């Protein structure tokens, strides 16, 4: 197997991983919206004039969703950045 074939296989593997991560993020976002919308509806029909308790799962889960998004959509490290870090370690 040539170097180009190896490089293409590595890039394909990385692309598949990124696509999986994006799919998982969008599924996570959809579940977040659906479940929290349901909690707001329950709050509205039971204690609409009372304390807005759905704020706790909205904020808590929202923080986790935010970091999931950061992990999913951040750019991969460039080769130049990796080389500079390796040089600093040497």
C-alpha positions in Angstrom: 0.0 0.0 0.0 1.4 3.4 -1.0 1.7 6.4 1.2 -1.1 8.2 -0.7 -3.3 5.2 -0.1 -2.6 5.2 3.6 -3.2 9.0 3.7 -6.5 8.6 1.9 -7.5 5.8 4.2 -6.7 7.9 7.3 -8.6 10.9 5.9 -11.6 8.7 5.2 -11.5 7.3 8.7 -11.3 10.8 10.1 -14.2 12.0 7.9 -16.4 9.1 9.0 -15.6 9.9 12.6 -16.5 13.5 12.1 -19.8 12.6 10.4 -20.7 10.3 13.2 -20.0 13.0 15.8 -22.1 15.5 13.9 -25.0 13.0 13.6 -24.8 12.2 17.3 -24.8 16.0 18.1 -27.9 16.6 16.0 -29.7 13.7 17.7 -28.7 15.0 21.1 -30.0 18.5 20.2 -33.3 17.0 19.0 -33.8 15.0 22.2 -32.9 18.1 24.3 -35.5 20.2 22.5 -38.2 17.5 22.7 -37.7 16.5 26.3 -37.4 20.1 27.6 -40.4 21.2 25.5 -42.4 18.4 27.2 -41.2 19.6 30.6 -42.2 23.2 29.9 -45.7 21.9 28.8 -46.0 19.9 32.0 -45.0 23.0 34.0 -47.5 25.1 32.1 -50.4 22.8 32.7 -49.6 22.1 36.4 -48.1 25.2 37.9 -47.9 27.9 35.2 -48.2 30.7 37.8 -45.6 29.0 40.1 -41.8 28.7 40.0 -40.4 27.9 36.5 -38.7 24.7 37.6 -37.8 23.5 34.1 -35.0 26.0 34.2 -32.8 23.5 36.0 -32.8 20.8 33.3 -32.8 23.4 30.6 -29.6 25.0 32.0 -27.9 21.9 33.3 -28.5 19.8 30.2 -27.8 22.9 28.0 -24.3 23.2 29.4 -23.6 19.6 28.5 -25.1 20.2 25.0 -22.9 23.3 24.6 -19.7 21.3 25.3 -20.9 18.5 23.1 -21.3 21.1 20.3 -17.8 22.5 21.0 -16.3 19.0 20.8 -18.2 18.2 17.6 -17.6 21.4 15.6 -14.1 22.5 16.7 -11.5 22.3 13.9 -9.0 19.5 14.1 -5.4 20.4 14.9 -3.4 21.4 11.8 -0.2 19.5 11.0 1.7 22.8 11.5 0.3 23.2 15.0 1.2 19.6 15.8 4.7 20.0 14.5 5.2 23.2 16.6 4.0 21.4 19.7 6.4 18.5 19.0 9.2 21.0 18.6 8.4 22.6 21.9 8.4 19.2 23.6 11.9 18.3 22.2 
